Amino acid sequence: MAAYAMCVMPIQVRPPRRDEMNAYYLALPYANGLPSWEPADAAWHGGPEPWPPQRTPATAEQLEKWAEADVEDESFHPIATFADGACVGASATISFDVTVPGGTTVKMAGVTATAVIATHRRRGYLRRMMQAMFEAALDRGEPLAMLSASEGSIYGRFGFSPATYRVRWELDRHEAALLPAAPDPGSLELVDATQAKKFWPMVHAEVRVSRVGELAPLPGRWDGLSDGADGTNGPLRYLVHRDQHGDVDGIANFRLPWSSAVDNAGTLVVEALEATNPMAYRALWSLLVDFDLTRTIVAPGRPRDEPLRWMLASPRAMRITRQSDNLWARLLDVPLALTQRSYDSVDELAFTIDDDRMCPDNNRTWLLRTGSATASCVATDQEADLTITVSALSSLYLGGMSAHDLTYAGHITPHSDGAIGRLARMFRIDPEPHNSFGF
Ligand SMILES: CC(C)(COP(=O)(O)OP(=O)(O)OC[C@H]1O[C@@H](n2cnc3c(N)ncnc32)[C@H](O)[C@@H]1OP(=O)(O)O)[C@@H](O)C(=O)NCCC(=O)NCCS
């Protein structure tokens, strides 16, 4: 009997070649018309009757178009897993600049579009792709990775941890009276999608400098804005605010979806709103919370610290109907990341990291010295004030999370009196970090 040697092809984790891009996309749910995460779109973006976007499998023409664009795009870094010659897993990082405390930006690897096909899950392929993406990001000089998590239990094991929140709130129009304020010297204007596409990048460029967590979005971010009908969702409407000189300093996208249910009729959904100053912010909301023929205002994807609450005669009227983590952070190069943000307190703290399995260079005791202008972070032999997990430090990095809570939960162990209070004062910021766009 002849003996046949089985030829087992090794697993390969590497960037796909141009001629493998179609197979790469087809490992991802969205290219097959499937949702990446079932309930999230509907829960966040809709009014009271949420509308999941219609999804259809990508056509051959679309796949080709994506491939054309992605191979040209220097900020897009795909990674794939090949088993027996077939693409069975896919992920990617996108190089972003994210605003950090102090108003500077840090280079960040945004992990996006991640999946392993159903027949090949739980074999360690995601872990291998993640390791490869971390190493590539470090080679590009990106000290930080971020993502938004489809499920809360997957990414902690890779060192990611929540760093920003988002909330969805509702307001009954009859309770939405605003406290008196100085008259607005500017004006409001409804504009079409062509103008909105022009104004959004201008407003966002200014907003993101002062909001920690905001990203410089990728080119084309607003290309999809249109005046077209969108079924029962209703078309998107665009409202801009101009200051007394006629310059646009705020913009909002909103819809008036149609509902067959009497209870849900008259809902106005504010899908996005950004303003560069309090006057523009107030003026935009003033119109949107008192829009004729509406009864309820819904705003998904908003920061937790919404100044509108403090403008209402009844702050309680704003009801948070959903809150979730938004961006998760993962420090890849601890000293580089920590010296690229600034700190309000002048202090020094020695901390030990000893749990980083994927970026082992982070495992040592570091001395962080914070000053009014610069910070330094160097390896030290001195006794540590505290031990902290790399994920807890990642959560603290943007300044929105509580050192006290992380300590209470066992992610930080203090070794000296007052260490946690000093850590908290060093890292915490106001306003909270927030990011308006997913990726
Ligand atoms: C989530 C997904 C990408 C994981 O890929 P995978 O190759 O199966 O993951 P791995 O085998 O590398 O698992 C790595 C670790 O994560 C855990 N894990 C993987 N998927 C998980 C899940 N859905 N929930 C909880 N833990 C999970 C594994 O148990 C393993 O744990 P360990 O390191 O402690 O042993 C894959 O299951 C998938 O495509 N799911 C559907 C699509 C999806 O949810 N994509 C994410 C969009 S952001």
The ligand as a Gaussian input file, in Angstrom:
#p B3LYP/6-31G(d) Opt

LIG

0 1
 C      -14.227000      37.749000      17.701000
 C      -13.356000      36.928000      16.742000
 C      -12.689000      37.863000      15.765000
 C      -12.295000      36.171000      17.566000
 O      -11.424000      35.470000      16.683000
 P      -10.779000      34.085000      17.107000
 O       -9.699000      33.764000      16.138000
 O      -11.848000      33.106000      17.294000
 O      -10.120000      34.466000      18.518000
 P       -8.890000      33.727000      19.197000
 O       -9.035000      32.248000      18.967000
 O       -7.606000      34.352000      18.785000
 O       -9.195000      34.054000      20.672000
 C       -8.375000      34.863000      21.466000
 C       -8.994000      34.885000      22.835000
 O      -10.247000      35.567000      22.774000
 C      -11.286000      34.738000      23.266000
 N      -12.477000      35.047000      22.452000
 C      -12.567000      35.021000      21.138000
 N      -13.797000      35.377000      20.759000
 C      -14.486000      35.656000      21.872000
 C      -15.816000      36.066000      22.127000
 N      -16.681000      36.304000      21.144000
 N      -16.194000      36.257000      23.413000
 C      -15.330000      36.029000      24.435000
 N      -14.045000      35.626000      24.231000
 C      -13.639000      35.445000      22.972000
 C      -10.790000      33.334000      23.078000
 O      -11.431000      32.459000      23.985000
 C       -9.317000      33.495000      23.385000
 O       -9.114000      33.565000      24.784000
 P       -7.715000      33.143000      25.469000
 O       -6.630000      33.947000      24.830000
 O       -7.938000      33.472000      26.886000
 O       -7.570000      31.680000      25.167000
 C      -14.194000      35.870000      15.995000
 O      -14.756000      35.009000      16.937000
 C      -15.285000      36.478000      15.146000
 O      -15.046000      36.788000      14.001000
 N      -16.505000      36.643000      15.686000
 C      -17.623000      37.208000      14.950000
 C      -17.375000      38.607000      14.405000
 C      -16.958000      39.593000      15.476000
 O      -17.483000      39.576000      16.583000
 N      -15.999000      40.451000      15.119000
 C      -15.541000      41.472000      15.994000
 C      -15.954000      42.794000      15.376000
 S      -15.171000      44.115000      16.208000

